[in-house]
Amino acid sequence: MAISKSTRNLVSIFLLLLLTLHSVLAADFKKGLDAAKKGNFETALKEWRPLAEQGDSYAQYNLGLMYDYGEGVIEDDTQAVYWFRKAAEQGHAKAQYNLGLMYDYGEGVIEDDTQAVYWYRQAAEQGEAKAQYNLGLMYDYGLGVIEDDTQAVYWFRKAAEQGHTKGQYSIGYMYASGRGIAKDDTQAVYWFRKAAEQGLDKAQYNLGLMYDYGEGVIEDDAQAVYWYRKAADQGAANAQRNLGLMYDYGEGVIEDDTQAVYWFRKAAEQGHAKAQYNLGVMYDYGGGVIEDDTRAVSWYRKAAEQGEAKAQYNLGLMYDYGGGVIEDYTLAVYWYRQAAEQGHAKAQYNLGVMYESGRGIAKDDTQAVYWFRKAAEQGEAKK
């Protein structure tokens, strides 16, 4: 049916009014945006609040951000949630993602993984990379959903293909471990490299490992060192320790005990147990530092208390022979046992010796045989 001239005129007038209103709202929003970019959040708030109250999703989202970070207003997670929700319910993807975060961390709302998943999914399905990554994490750890590695891979990939660094690392990790997808070291290297080149320390460390062990690439110690160093310079303790090992053994670099000590110490001071053990060894034998049994004991103890079997064994030796501590057979037995129970062959053998000789513990031939047998099964035969 044809539309009458008068009806066409009314439609034209209505459209003109809408366009005029939209241009006014857009102008006001831009004023707020320009002010916010200059750090003038009070002006931004003045421009955005009326728009938000009129239902503008972009203004609602930005108002949520201001309350979330306390910019131009007193920080208020409840108000942040309120405005994020307003925008999210209109389909604003970034607001949906941020509302998911608030539920994820229990900020401004009671923590609720199911609601976090719901909002992450809403945003993820609109292509919001951060939401896709976080939804992948929820499936990875079974938070708010049944754990599902295949779904985790799906969402990590979605994020990774948009250049999301942690998404790239995570899909690489899934390929390396064969979780949710067939194990493929070449693909793992591909994705680790993508994330590593964007500066993600975990990816740099893992790429270093792939070169170190020749997984998915030709083994290349120099490249391993390169990527370990990248991560180590950012403070990644695992990479610092591995870089120390490369200097210790002269792999990919000229052997340099001083540099080995430097990197072991960096990691050890962050609480890395294996690095603490390695640093203890350097003090024990005077590699790259002046030999110092007391310091060796100190680092062995730090590692041993974290359950590092090699450190527990070495600490047992120090008590057994009085190196850096007063000789104490009871404590020697204690630390040998800690390591022996983790399968350390030399500790098992030494614990057998302590039972056989009755040093630090009541003599017990049955227990001596038990521990000698444990050690022998690993090739550590009684001498």
C-alpha positions, 0 to 999 in steps of 0.5 A: 500500500502506498504511503500518503504524502502527509505520512511521508512528511511526518516520517521525514520530520521524525527522522530529522529529529532523531538525527539532530538528537543523535548529533547533539548526544554525539557532540556531548559524548565527544566533549566528555571523551576529549575532557577524559583524554586530558585527565579532566574527569569532572568535565567528562562526568558532567557530560556523560552522566546525563547521557547515561541517564538517557540510556546512552550505552557508551556513556553508561560504560564510561561512567562505569569505568570512572566509578571502577577506577575512581576517576572524577568520582569516589571509587565505588564498585557497586556504582560501577556494576550498576552502569556496566549492567545498564550498558551490558543489557544494551549489548555493549560488548566491553561493558559485558566483559567488565561486568563479567570481571566484577562477578569474577572477582566479587567487586560490587557484587557477590562473587559468582562464576556462573554470572561471570561466564554468562557475561564473558560469553555475551561479550565473547560472542561479539568478538571481544578478545579479552572476554574470549580469553577469560571464557577460555580460562573459565573452561580451563579451570572449570569455574562457573562451567564444567571443565572442558579443555576443548572449549578452552582451546576454542575460546583461547584460539578465538582470542589468539587469532585477534592478537591477544597475547595471553590467548596466544600463550594459552593456545600454545600451552594447550598444544604443548601439553596436548590438552583439548587438542592433539599435542603438536610442538610445532604449533606450540612453538608458533603460538609461543613465538607470537606471544613472546614477540609481544613481550609476554615473559611466560611465552618467552620462557616457554619458547626458550624451553622449546629451543633448549630441548629441541621440541617443535624446532631444531635444538638451538642453545643460543636461541634458548639463551636469547629467549630465556634472557628476554623473560629473565630481564622481565623478572621471570624466575624460571627463566632466570634460573634456566639462564643461570644453568646455561652459564653454569654449563656453557650452553649457548654462551661461554661458561661463566660461573659469575653470571650463573651465580648472578642469575641463580641469585635473581631467581632464588631471591624470588623464592625459586626453590631449584635456584636456591639449591643451585645457589647453595651448590655454588657457595658449597663448591666456590663456583663464581663466589668465594666458598662459604659453607654457611651461605650454602647451608642457608640456601639449601635450607630455603630450598629444602623447606620448599620440598626440593629433594636435592637440597634436602639431601645436601642439607643432610650432608652438611649436618652429617659432616658439620659443614656450615653448621654444628655436626648433628646426626639427628638433623642429618637423618631428618633431612636424608629422610625428607629427600629419601621419601621423595625418591632421592637415591643417594639420600635413601642410601645415606639413610640406610647407612644411618640406620646401619650405624645407629647414627642419629637414630636407633640402630635398625638393620631391617630399616637399613636393608629397606633403604639400601634396597630402595637406593639399589633399585635406582642403581645406588648400590651399597659400597 
